Amino acid sequence: MPAALAAAIETRNAQGIAAGIGRLISSGQLPVGTRLPTVRALAQELDVSPTTVSEAWRTLAAVGAIEPRGRNGTFVRQVPTPGAGHRYRRVTEGPGHFALDLSSGTPDPALLPDVGPAIARLDRHHLTSSYLDNPVLPELEEILRDTWPFAPEAITVVDGAMDAIDRIAHAVVRLGDRVVVEHPTFPPVLDLLEQLGAEVIGVDLDDEGISLAGLKAALEQKPTMVFLQPRAQNPTGISMTAKRARAVARALAGTGAVVLEDDHSGDIASGDLVSVGAWLPAQTLHVRSFSKSHGPDLRLAAIGGNAEVIDAVATRRLLGPGWSSRILQSVLVAMLKDTKTIKQVDAARRAYGERRAAFAGALRDHGIETLGTDGINLWVPVDDERSAAIELAAQGIGVAPGTPFSVRPHPDHLRVTVGLITGGIDAIGTVAGQVAAASGPEQTWSTRTR
Ligand SMILES: Cc1ncc(COP(=O)(O)O)c(C=O)c1O
């Protein structure tokens, strides 16, 4: 048995061993209940230290794929069960109660359009009577199709971008599968992929999007899915250029990997919307969220692209909530058609663009260069993210530490949601000065606070 397992393990480190065994479990070659060899026996067979195998066992146990039963041995278990997202918790569980909380990655409530008039216009005919109606309101589907960056095979509507990503990942990714993500990326996505028992391959970004050379190298490992944020990448603010999207599509053509694009900023992003789906419509699932543009509590996002995956998502959903409230879809349709709302969203986009550019400019004046041009966040390099976050917290400013966004060890950063800074250019200059001061060596702070 150890020899048969060893044959399935391509990379002899803890992650590679966990992924190899994960694939055997997913494919049924190691059925539920199978007793695994001892740590020592497998370590000997693989010529690695028992600690490496123990670490792999811990990863597999953490996603629920195997179960240690003391002296009886370790056994293959049922599929992974959902659990807590530890990276996301680290971002959202700051000390709290900041005078200025820039840790959240959320839109400025004052820049969200007023939802009241659209709600006031709802009447009886908006109340759905049938469970069998189309889950997407026809008027909304029409608007989505008109504004989609490619002709999608199918469209559905779900409860926000993260719901879309969760549902698509569950439909596409199996234990041990490889998934390419941008490095750094949005922590809940890393938590989700870990829950699914996927092996994550992080590919660096440059100022045009995901690195092409990095992506090509990653594709040699035959990933099942590639997760991209085409605009206002969280945390860096990088937007993919059309040239890069075309090159990414070329690299992906014929690989069978599904592309999941998360346009989480939607209408508040200032970059042009590009999509790999323009070249690979049948291989792409493009997600557009209305959270940041029209309100996070509308809880609406659309998925358009590959029909097989979208049908699988919609069918599975019939066993749960069934559909996203058509009342809220009607509210969104009214807002998307309303001139005043359109102007409010345009104004929000401009305000975020100005705030971000002003903050990046002020940091540059302090000698700190940042990446990207788009969205509400800045990814700020710092000497030590822990002490920088503590120093800022002491001044009433909340920021997110960079580590939860990172796929692998990465120089220290903070993610600062500069889109939340109101008070104009003076306030931005002041906060940028505080962030710049905190970004430097620790002794600067102790000297200053003395
Ligand atoms: C990259 C990314 N994806 C998804 C989401 C979640 O969006 P939604 O509110 O539509 O679920 C966010 C929210 O900030 C995000 O930054």
The ligand as an ORCA input file, in Angstrom:
! r2SCAN-3c Opt
* xyz 0 1
  C     -12.599     40.117     -4.312
  C     -13.943     40.085     -3.683
  N     -14.784     39.114     -4.028
  C     -16.005     39.041     -3.473
  C     -16.436     39.958     -2.547
  C     -17.785     39.791     -1.935
  O     -18.736     40.456     -2.671
  P     -20.284     40.284     -2.371
  O     -20.640     41.327     -1.346
  O     -20.948     40.520     -3.659
  O     -20.486     38.894     -1.850
  C     -15.605     41.008     -2.170
  C     -16.038     41.983     -1.183
  O     -15.338     42.884     -0.802
  C     -14.315     41.064     -2.765
  O     -13.463     42.028     -2.430
*
